[in-house]
Amino acid sequence: MRNLITDVPGIRVGNATDLRAGTGVTVVLCETPAVAAVDVRGGGPGTRETDLLDSSATVDRVDAVTLSGGSAFGLDAAGAVAARLAAQGRGFAVGPARVPIVPAAVLFDLLDGGDKAWGEEPPYRRLGREALDAAALDFGLGSVGAGTGATTATVKGGLGSASAITPTGHVVGAVVAVNAVGSPLVGAGPHFRAAPYERDGEFGGLGLPAHYPDEALAPPLKSRASRMATTIAVIATDAVLNPIQADRLAVMAQAGLAMSLFPIHTPLDGDCVFALATGRRPLDAPLADLAVIGAVASLVLARAAARGVHAATRLPFADAQLAWRDLFGSPLAGA
């Protein structure tokens, strides 16, 4: 187990990072088309192909999911991924034509530093192709891919991932780009809100504070001129699920964001969680097994969010947000 979403058989992930622009793209590639669903909770989402993921839609499987910075400009990445997959012979067959199904979600990082003066040629098609080409079992965390320009109310955001095996024997994994209006920390830190769910010191091993300070009960919000944000994620499992079951998995997994970020699902966020089922291991008891998988998925997503923040590093811009490691990493990690 790598403690990555790629522990789910049939899933690969690739990142592409543009440090000059302070942005990037992450592609979650399905080796074979996977049953998919999405749950959107934030008030300002930026998405592609989410209507297609309705359980009543004709196409019930996807080839990849793209997570990107760049706000609406970042949606270009999914088109480039679809074009490259089509060139490889992948996609939904319509007569002789192939149409790869690549849902996507974007986060807002346009005011977080970097050269965004790209005119009529945003970098996201290029980044989408690079991320797809990089798709593998191992991939970086922190200020990479879709997490490159991510921020939160208190410390630098980033790309995180985690995995677990459920009591039913199914593998569950998550990847998330944490770019929240709220905070992943208890008060001013250093403790993570996801601390109760941590495994093997994966984000510092600090646990929770002895008591919650009053400041931890007040909703922290980004103080920048623009508070636009969005945390976007993919949950995957090797379970055999139909579209309705995948939808329930996405709904249950979304709770992981509430376990790790506060506040969440605000009018300023565009939070959404995609669910993928690669169909390798059947459910023995459909209702009970799905409940267990969904519960574990929420814990895995909470851990992934904290890992992304813990791994993040400050971007090379004068006004870039400090990372957790800048503030707390050296003296406290492992304490």
CORWOKA-V403040 format. One record per backbone hydrogen bond with DSSP energy under -1.0 kcal/mol. NH is the residue of the N-H (numbers start at 1). CO is the residue of the C=O. Records with the same first field share a line. If there is no record, write none. Layout:
BEGIN
NH = CO ; CO
END
This chain:
BEGIN
7 = 4
8 = 5
11 = 8
12 = 29
13 = 136
14 = 27
16 = 25
18 = 23
22 = 18
23 = 18
25 = 16
26 = 67
27 = 14
28 = 65
29 = 12
30 = 63
31 = 10
34 = 62
35 = 277
37 = 275
39 = 273
41 = 271
42 = 271
43 = 266
44 = 269
48 = 104
54 = 51
57 = 54
62 = 34
63 = 101
64 = 101
65 = 28
66 = 103
67 = 26
68 = 105
69 = 24
71 = 107
73 = 70
74 = 71
75 = 72
76 = 73
77 = 74
80 = 76
81 = 77
82 = 78
83 = 79
84 = 80
85 = 81
86 = 82
87 = 83
89 = 86
90 = 85
92 = 99
94 = 97
97 = 94
99 = 92
104 = 48
105 = 66
106 = 46
107 = 68
108 = 229
112 = 109
115 = 20
116 = 114
118 = 116
121 = 118
127 = 123
128 = 124
129 = 125
130 = 126
131 = 127
132 = 128
133 = 129
134 = 130
135 = 132
136 = 13
142 = 159
144 = 142
147 = 144
148 = 145
153 = 182
156 = 322
157 = 150
159 = 142
160 = 176
162 = 174
164 = 172
166 = 170
169 = 166
172 = 164
173 = 236
174 = 162
175 = 234
176 = 160
177 = 232
178 = 158
183 = 262
186 = 191
189 = 186
193 = 184
195 = 192
197 = 194
198 = 195
202 = 199
204 = 201
216 = 213
217 = 214
222 = 181
229 = 268
230 = 179
232 = 177
233 = 272
234 = 175
235 = 274
236 = 173
237 = 276
238 = 171
240 = 281
246 = 242
247 = 243
248 = 244
249 = 245
250 = 246
251 = 247
252 = 248
253 = 249
254 = 250
255 = 252
256 = 253
257 = 254
259 = 255
261 = 257
262 = 183
269 = 266
272 = 231
273 = 39
274 = 233
275 = 37
276 = 235
277 = 35
278 = 237
279 = 239
280 = 238
281 = 238
289 = 285
290 = 286
291 = 287
292 = 288
293 = 289
294 = 290
295 = 291
296 = 292
297 = 293
298 = 294
299 = 295
300 = 296
301 = 297
302 = 298
303 = 299
304 = 300
305 = 301
306 = 302
307 = 303
308 = 304
309 = 305
310 = 306
311 = 307
317 = 315
320 = 317
327 = 323
328 = 324
332 = 328
333 = 329
334 = 204
335 = 332
END
